[in-house]
């Protein structure tokens, strides 16, 4: 079977340049996650835009999306509530600011406020 990679090419229909290299989706670079003690996480309480519901918002995470989701999963499990983790921030349902700060410091995130 012939390997057709035309579906993976982005924004190019045809090129006359014999040395042209196609840009593919696989070339996206993943951000490397720094050490836990170097992360500057900020924990806050927010109500705006959430129908009056209170959420705990953790911002300032730098690193891969998988590491962010893993940290979010850990915090949600230990608080016993739902939430989400995307776009560099973690949302925990409810007012768990003090508990989240304690959990993050126990995990090794020393620069948490």
N, C-alpha and C positions, 0 to 999 in steps of 0.2 A: 504494500500500500504506500502510495506517495504521500509525503508529509507536506500538507498545504498549510502554510502559516498565514495566509492572507487575512484570516479573521482576526489575528492578533495585531496586525498593523494598524497604527493610528494616524488619521488625518492625511494619508497619502493614497492617491489613486494610482499614479504612475510617475516614474522618474526616469529620465534619460541618462542620468549620471551613473556610470558603471561602478563607482566606488561608494554609492549611497548606501547607508545602513538604515534600516527601518527602526523606528522607535516602537517598542512593544510594551504591553502592560506589565510584564514581569520586571521591568527595570526600575520600578518604584522603590526608593530607598526607605528603609525602616529606621526610625529614630532610635538611637541607643539610649537605654534607661540608665541615668546616673545612679550612684549609690544612694541608699535610703537616707543617710545622714546629710546628703547634699541637696535633698529635695526641700523646697520651701512651700509647704502646703498651708493654705488658709482655710479655716473652717468658719462658716457663717450661717445664720438663720435667714431664710427668705420666705416671703408670703406673696409678693407681687407676681401677677400673671399666672397664678396657680389656683384660682377659684377660692381664695381665702385659706387654702390648706398650707400648713407650715412644713417646710422641708429644711434639712441640713445640707448645705452646699459645701463641697470640698473642691477648691480650685488650686491652680498652680502646679499640677502634676506635669512633669516632663518625661516623655518616654514613649514606648510602644503602646499601641492600643490594647494588646493582650495583657500587658502588665497592669494597665489601668483597669481593665475589666476584672482581673484577678483580685486587685485591691478592693474594688467595689463589691465583689462577691463576698470577700472576707468580712468587710464592714457590715454589709446587709445581714449576713448570717449571725454575726455576734450581737447585733442590735435586735435581731428578730423581726425585721421589717422589710419592705420592698424598696425599690429604687432603680436607678439606672446609672450607667457609666459610659459617657461618650464625649467627644470633643474636648478632652482634657479636663473634664470635671465630673465629679461623682455626686449624685443626688440621692440622699437617704430620706425616706418619708418620715416626717415627725421631727420633734425637737430633741435631738440627741447630741447637741454640740459638745457638752462636757464629756460624755461617754466616748464620742468619736475621737476627741483630742487624746484621751487616756489610751484608747486602743491604738492610735497611730504612734504615740510615743512608745508603747510597749512593743510595737512592730519594728521600731528602729528609726522612725521619722522624727528626729530630734528637733528640727526647726519648724515645728507645727505651732501655729497660733490660732 
